[in-house]
Amino acid sequence: MNKTFIMSALRVLGTLGIAVLICCCSALNATSRNPKFRVIAFFTAKQDPAHISFVNEANRWFPEMAAKYNFSYDSTSDWGNLNSDFLAKYQVVIFLDTRPEDPAQRVAFEGYMEHGGAWMGFHFAGFALTPSTYPANWDWYHNTFLGSGSYLSNTWRPTSAILRVEDRRHPATHHLPETFKSSPNEWYRWEKDLRQNPDIDILVSIDATSFPLGTGPKQNEIWHSGYYPVVWTNKKYRMIYFNMGHNDMDYEHKYDTTNKTLSYTFNNPIQDRLIIDSLLWLGDRDRNAGAGTPAAKFEVPSLAPQQGATVKVSSYKILQQSNTRHPSFELLVYGGDNGYSNQSNAYASTRCIPRPKMSKDKLTGPNVPNFPRVRALRLACAHTSQALT
């Protein structure tokens, strides 16, 4: 064969190869630039080696899932990022091991969830116990949002359980069998019976075939009976909580002196399917359009409301709207500075005049109570001018 022809052919193939490589790289870059949704995971990863092990495992596993299912995953241990500007970049928030403690961060998170944000929490993110480092001092989060109240007790040592799928119609569970074996975990018992809460949809619970569950050595760390939900959602929010998230560790240094991880959470195909399907459900805003509809967000307010005073708007959510010619609105108006208390009682004003640019307006109401710094006010607003947007 002609040598000149061969060299020309090789040059053409080389050019084509470079072109194909460029196209492939462009396609990959386009995918990374245009994820279906964006996830931010907050973590602390201090003190308990089991929680640290889980956080490290999660921060390896979620990026792998992000590449596979085309979403973006970021993580941070800086809870100062839990503010409205930062959260506005993300469609899903994950608490891997703890919760925010700063009042301003809590207000920002509550506002994010009330405005249509999505949340996934693991294990210790639901923990509250008074007295402890994480006391039961966030009523909305533990009693309204999670619905579980305080932590009461747990099994020990971390062991696998047979889990029963309670609601197989939910997008998070529709790929699951009726029962499956979990990864080893330390299981929690809660103050409140979630079965009595109409807002809670229990997805997965511990099956009775798991008993006795736990190995002790304390007898109260071994469960012999009872009902224990381990995965649930609150139907008023785009959220899901997993009690999983505590790896077994070599606390006794039987193998070496490094607190070696003895079990992993993300090495169970069925449980992994549950977690990734849950995340894909949270990230699918179209599917979740009916839960926590987003509303406008504004600057942090200033003054505490007083009797007959005006209330500067920071953010609002339309709760009800009439169809009359002069419609009235019921708004839930949120405060945003760290001086706001944990009180979230609903109060009504007789009149307020919301306008399209509510960040520059004020809501007035003679019946707003003389209450020191409330976090949220429920205002029944008679609209008298422009339509609310």
C-alpha positions as CSV (number, residue, x, y, z in Angstrom):
1,M,0.0,0.0,0.0
2,N,1.2,3.5,-0.8
3,K,3.1,5.0,2.2
4,T,1.9,8.5,1.5
5,F,-1.7,7.2,1.5
6,I,-1.2,5.4,4.8
7,M,0.2,8.6,6.4
8,S,-2.7,10.7,5.1
9,A,-5.2,8.2,6.4
10,L,-3.6,8.2,9.9
11,R,-3.7,12.0,10.0
12,V,-7.4,11.9,9.1
13,L,-8.1,9.3,11.8
14,G,-6.1,11.3,14.3
15,T,-8.1,14.4,13.5
16,L,-11.4,12.5,13.8
17,G,-10.2,11.0,17.1
18,I,-9.5,14.4,18.5
19,A,-12.8,15.7,17.3
20,V,-14.6,12.8,18.9
21,L,-12.7,13.3,22.1
22,I,-13.6,17.0,22.1
23,C,-17.3,16.2,21.5
24,C,-17.3,13.6,24.4
25,C,-15.6,16.1,26.8
26,S,-18.1,18.8,25.7
27,A,-21.0,16.4,26.4
28,L,-19.6,15.6,29.8
29,N,-19.0,19.2,30.6
30,A,-22.5,20.1,29.5
31,T,-24.0,17.4,31.8
32,S,-22.0,18.7,34.8
33,R,-23.0,22.3,33.9
34,N,-26.7,21.3,33.7
35,P,-27.5,18.9,36.5
36,K,-31.2,18.0,37.0
37,F,-30.9,19.4,40.5
38,R,-28.4,20.6,43.0
39,V,-27.7,19.1,46.5
40,I,-25.9,20.5,49.4
41,A,-25.0,18.3,52.4
42,F,-24.3,19.8,55.8
43,F,-22.3,17.9,58.4
44,T,-20.3,18.3,61.6
45,A,-18.3,15.0,61.8
46,K,-17.0,15.4,65.3
47,Q,-17.0,13.4,68.5
48,D,-18.6,10.0,67.6
49,P,-16.4,7.9,65.3
50,A,-19.5,6.1,64.0
51,H,-21.0,9.4,62.8
52,I,-17.7,10.5,61.3
53,S,-17.3,7.2,59.5
54,F,-20.8,7.6,58.1
55,V,-20.2,11.2,56.9
56,N,-17.0,10.2,55.2
57,E,-18.8,7.3,53.5
58,A,-21.7,9.5,52.4
59,N,-19.3,12.1,51.0
60,R,-17.8,9.3,48.8
61,W,-21.1,7.7,47.8
62,F,-23.3,10.7,46.9
63,P,-20.8,12.1,44.3
64,E,-20.8,8.6,42.6
65,M,-24.6,8.7,42.5
66,A,-24.5,12.3,41.3
67,A,-22.4,11.3,38.3
68,K,-24.7,8.4,37.6
69,Y,-28.0,10.2,37.9
70,N,-26.9,13.7,36.7
71,F,-27.3,15.9,39.8
72,S,-24.7,17.9,41.5
73,Y,-23.5,17.2,45.1
74,D,-21.7,19.6,47.4
75,S,-20.9,19.2,51.0
76,T,-19.8,21.6,53.8
77,S,-19.1,21.6,57.5
78,D,-19.6,25.3,57.6
79,W,-23.1,25.7,59.1
80,G,-22.8,29.5,58.6
81,N,-23.7,28.7,54.9
82,L,-27.2,27.8,56.1
83,N,-28.6,31.2,55.0
84,S,-31.2,32.1,52.4
85,D,-28.7,33.4,49.8
86,F,-26.6,30.2,49.9
87,L,-29.6,27.8,50.0
88,A,-31.2,29.6,47.0
89,K,-28.5,27.8,44.8
90,Y,-29.8,24.3,45.8
91,Q,-32.9,22.3,45.4
92,V,-32.1,19.7,48.1
93,V,-30.5,20.1,51.5
94,I,-29.1,17.0,53.4
95,F,-28.3,16.9,57.1
96,L,-25.8,14.1,57.4
97,D,-25.3,14.0,61.1
98,T,-26.4,17.0,63.1
99,R,-28.8,20.0,62.9
100,P,-28.1,23.8,63.0
101,E,-27.9,25.3,66.5
102,D,-27.7,29.0,65.6
103,P,-31.2,30.7,65.7
104,A,-30.6,32.6,62.4
105,Q,-29.6,29.3,60.7
106,R,-32.8,27.6,62.0
107,V,-35.0,30.5,60.7
108,A,-33.3,30.3,57.3
109,F,-33.9,26.5,57.1
110,E,-37.5,26.8,58.1
111,G,-38.1,29.5,55.5
112,Y,-36.3,27.3,52.9
113,M,-38.6,24.4,53.7
114,E,-41.8,26.5,53.8
115,H,-41.0,27.9,50.4
116,G,-40.6,24.6,48.7
117,G,-37.1,23.4,49.4
118,A,-36.4,19.7,49.9
119,W,-34.6,18.0,52.7
120,M,-33.1,14.6,53.5
121,G,-31.9,13.8,57.0
122,F,-30.0,10.9,58.5
123,H,-29.9,9.4,62.0
124,F,-28.4,11.9,64.4
125,A,-29.9,14.8,62.5
126,G,-33.2,13.9,64.3
127,F,-31.7,13.6,67.7
128,A,-32.8,15.9,70.6
129,L,-32.5,15.2,74.3
130,T,-32.6,17.5,77.3
131,P,-30.2,17.7,78.9
132,S,-27.5,17.0,76.3
133,T,-25.3,18.9,73.8
134,Y,-28.4,18.8,71.5
135,P,-31.3,19.7,73.7
136,A,-35.0,19.7,72.7
137,N,-35.0,23.4,72.0
138,W,-36.3,23.6,68.4
139,D,-40.1,23.0,68.5
140,W,-40.8,23.4,64.8
141,Y,-38.1,21.0,63.7
142,H,-38.6,18.2,66.1
143,N,-42.4,18.3,66.7
144,T,-43.9,19.9,63.6
145,F,-41.4,19.0,60.8
146,L,-40.1,15.6,61.9
147,G,-43.0,15.0,64.2
148,S,-41.0,12.6,66.4
149,G,-40.2,14.8,69.4
150,S,-37.3,13.9,71.5
151,Y,-35.0,10.9,71.4
152,L,-35.9,8.3,74.1
153,S,-33.5,5.3,73.7
154,N,-31.6,3.2,71.2
155,T,-30.5,-0.3,70.5
156,W,-26.9,-1.4,70.9
157,R,-24.7,-2.7,69.4
158,P,-25.3,-1.6,65.7
159,T,-27.0,-4.5,64.1
160,S,-29.0,-5.2,60.9
161,A,-32.8,-5.3,61.1
162,I,-35.5,-6.8,58.9
163,L,-37.4,-3.7,57.6
164,R,-41.0,-3.7,56.4
165,V,-42.1,-1.3,53.7
166,E,-45.3,0.4,55.0
167,D,-46.2,2.5,52.0
168,R,-45.1,1.0,48.6
169,R,-47.0,3.6,46.6
170,H,-44.5,6.3,47.5
171,P,-41.8,7.1,44.8
172,A,-39.1,6.4,47.4
173,T,-40.2,2.8,48.0
174,H,-41.9,1.6,44.8
175,H,-38.8,-0.4,43.8
176,L,-38.5,-2.1,47.2
177,P,-39.6,-5.6,48.2
178,E,-42.1,-6.0,51.0
179,T,-39.3,-6.6,53.5
180,F,-35.5,-6.4,53.3
181,K,-32.4,-6.6,55.5
182,S,-30.8,-3.3,56.4
183,S,-27.2,-2.4,56.9
184,P,-26.1,-2.5,60.6
185,N,-27.4,0.5,62.5
186,E,-28.1,1.9,65.9
187,W,-31.9,2.2,66.0
188,Y,-33.7,5.1,67.8
189,R,-37.0,5.1,69.8
190,W,-38.9,8.4,69.8
191,E,-41.1,10.4,72.2
192,K,-44.1,10.6,69.8
193,D,-46.1,7.9,68.1
194,L,-45.9,8.9,64.5
195,R,-48.8,6.7,63.6
196,Q,-51.1,9.2,65.4
197,N,-49.9,12.2,63.3
198,P,-51.9,12.6,60.1
199,D,-49.2,14.6,58.5
200,I,-46.7,11.8,58.7
201,D,-46.4,9.0,56.1
202,I,-44.4,6.2,57.6
203,L,-42.6,4.5,54.7
204,V,-40.4,1.9,56.5
205,S,-40.5,0.3,60.0
206,I,-38.8,-2.5,61.9
207,D,-40.4,-5.8,61.2
208,A,-41.3,-8.0,64.2
209,T,-39.0,-10.8,62.8
210,S,-36.1,-8.6,63.8
211,F,-36.6,-9.1,67.5
212,P,-34.7,-9.5,69.7
213,L,-32.8,-6.5,68.1
214,G,-29.5,-5.4,69.5
215,T,-26.8,-7.3,71.5
216,G,-26.4,-5.1,74.6
217,P,-24.7,-5.6,77.0
218,K,-27.4,-3.6,78.8
219,Q,-30.8,-5.3,78.6
220,N,-32.6,-2.0,77.7
221,E,-30.4,-1.8,74.6
222,I,-32.0,-5.0,73.3
223,W,-35.6,-4.6,71.9
224,H,-38.0,-7.6,72.1
225,S,-41.2,-5.9,70.9
226,G,-42.8,-2.7,69.8
227,Y,-43.4,-0.5,66.8
228,Y,-40.4,1.5,65.5
229,P,-40.6,3.7,62.3
230,V,-37.3,4.2,60.7
231,V,-38.1,6.1,57.4
232,W,-40.8,8.7,57.0
233,T,-42.0,11.8,55.3
234,N,-44.1,14.8,56.4
235,K,-46.8,15.3,53.7
236,K,-46.7,19.1,54.3
237,Y,-43.1,19.3,53.2
238,R,-40.7,17.9,50.6
239,M,-38.7,15.9,53.1
240,I,-37.6,12.4,54.2
241,Y,-35.9,11.2,57.3
242,F,-33.8,8.0,57.6
243,N,-32.8,6.6,61.0
244,M,-29.9,4.9,59.3
245,G,-26.5,6.5,59.6
246,H,-24.5,4.9,62.4
247,N,-21.8,2.6,61.3
248,D,-20.4,-0.1,63.6
249,M,-17.0,0.7,64.9
250,D,-14.1,-1.1,66.7
251,Y,-14.6,0.9,69.9
252,E,-12.9,-1.7,71.9
253,H,-9.8,-1.8,69.7
254,K,-10.1,-5.5,69.1
255,Y,-8.4,-5.3,65.7
256,D,-6.1,-2.3,66.0
257,T,-6.1,1.2,67.7
258,T,-7.7,3.2,64.8
259,N,-11.4,2.9,65.6
260,K,-11.8,0.8,62.5
261,T,-15.1,0.8,60.7
262,L,-16.7,-2.6,61.0
263,S,-19.9,-2.0,58.9
264,Y,-21.0,0.5,56.2
265,T,-24.4,2.1,55.4
266,F,-24.0,2.4,51.7
267,N,-23.1,-1.2,50.8
268,N,-26.7,-2.6,50.7
269,P,-28.3,-2.6,47.2
270,I,-31.9,-2.5,48.4
271,Q,-31.2,0.2,51.1
272,D,-29.1,2.1,48.6
273,R,-32.1,2.0,46.1
274,L,-34.3,3.4,48.8
275,I,-31.9,6.3,49.5
276,I,-31.3,7.2,45.8
277,D,-34.9,6.9,44.8
278,S,-35.8,9.2,47.7
279,L,-33.2,11.8,46.6
280,L,-34.5,11.6,43.0
281,W,-38.0,12.1,44.3
282,L,-36.9,15.2,46.3
283,G,-35.1,16.6,43.3
284,D,-38.0,16.2,40.9
285,R,-39.7,19.6,41.5
286,D,-42.5,18.8,38.9
287,R,-43.5,15.6,40.8
288,N,-43.4,17.5,44.1
289,A,-45.3,20.6,42.9
290,G,-48.1,20.1,45.4
291,A,-45.8,20.0,48.5
292,G,-44.4,23.2,49.9
293,T,-45.1,25.4,46.9
294,P,-42.2,28.0,46.6
295,A,-43.0,31.6,47.4
296,A,-41.1,34.9,47.1
297,K,-38.2,35.6,49.5
298,F,-37.0,39.0,50.7
299,E,-34.6,40.8,52.9
300,V,-34.4,40.1,56.6
301,P,-36.9,42.2,58.6
302,S,-36.1,44.6,61.3
303,L,-38.6,45.5,64.0
304,A,-40.4,43.2,66.4
305,P,-44.2,43.6,66.0
306,Q,-46.1,45.5,68.6
307,Q,-49.8,46.1,69.1
308,G,-51.1,48.0,66.1
309,A,-47.6,48.2,64.6
310,T,-46.5,47.5,61.0
311,V,-44.6,44.3,60.2
312,K,-41.9,44.5,57.6
313,V,-42.0,41.5,55.3
314,S,-39.1,39.2,55.0
315,S,-40.8,36.4,53.2
316,Y,-44.3,35.0,52.8
317,K,-46.3,32.1,51.6
318,I,-49.9,32.2,50.3
319,L,-51.9,29.8,52.4
320,Q,-55.4,30.6,51.1
321,Q,-56.8,32.9,48.4
322,S,-60.4,33.8,47.7
323,N,-61.9,34.2,44.3
324,T,-63.8,37.4,44.9
325,R,-63.3,40.6,42.9
326,H,-61.4,42.0,45.8
327,P,-59.6,38.9,47.0
328,S,-58.3,38.4,50.4
329,F,-55.2,36.4,51.3
330,E,-54.0,34.5,54.2
331,L,-50.2,34.9,54.5
332,L,-47.6,33.3,56.6
333,V,-45.0,36.0,57.1
334,Y,-41.5,35.0,58.3
335,G,-38.9,36.9,60.3
336,G,-35.3,36.3,59.7
337,D,-32.9,37.7,62.3
338,N,-31.5,35.8,65.2
339,G,-33.5,37.8,67.7
340,Y,-36.6,36.0,66.8
341,S,-37.9,33.5,69.3
342,N,-39.0,29.9,68.8
343,Q,-42.6,30.9,69.2
344,S,-44.6,30.3,66.0
345,N,-48.2,30.9,67.1
346,A,-50.6,32.1,64.5
347,Y,-52.1,35.5,64.9
348,A,-54.5,37.3,62.6
349,S,-54.6,41.0,61.6
350,T,-57.8,42.5,60.3
351,R,-56.2,44.2,57.3
352,C,-53.0,44.3,55.4
353,I,-52.2,45.6,51.9
354,P,-49.7,43.4,50.1
355,R,-48.3,44.7,46.8
356,P,-46.1,43.1,44.2
357,K,-42.9,44.5,45.6
358,M,-43.4,43.3,49.1
359,S,-39.8,43.8,50.1
360,K,-40.5,47.5,50.1
361,D,-43.9,47.3,51.7
362,K,-45.3,46.7,55.1
363,L,-48.2,44.7,56.4
364,T,-50.3,46.5,59.0
365,G,-52.7,45.0,61.5
366,P,-54.2,46.4,64.7
367,N,-54.6,42.9,66.1
368,V,-51.0,41.9,65.8
369,P,-50.2,41.1,69.5
370,N,-47.7,42.8,71.7
371,F,-45.4,39.8,71.6
372,P,-41.6,40.1,71.8
373,R,-40.0,38.9,68.5
374,V,-42.1,36.2,67.0
375,R,-40.7,34.1,64.2
376,A,-43.9,33.9,62.1
377,L,-47.1,35.7,61.8
378,R,-50.2,34.4,60.1
379,L,-52.0,37.4,58.6
380,A,-55.4,37.5,57.0
381,C,-55.0,40.3,54.4
382,A,-57.8,42.2,52.7
383,H,-56.4,43.2,49.3
384,T,-57.5,46.6,48.1
385,S,-55.3,47.4,45.1
386,Q,-53.0,45.5,42.9
387,A,-52.9,41.7,42.5
388,L,-50.4,39.9,44.6
389,T,-47.6,38.2,42.6
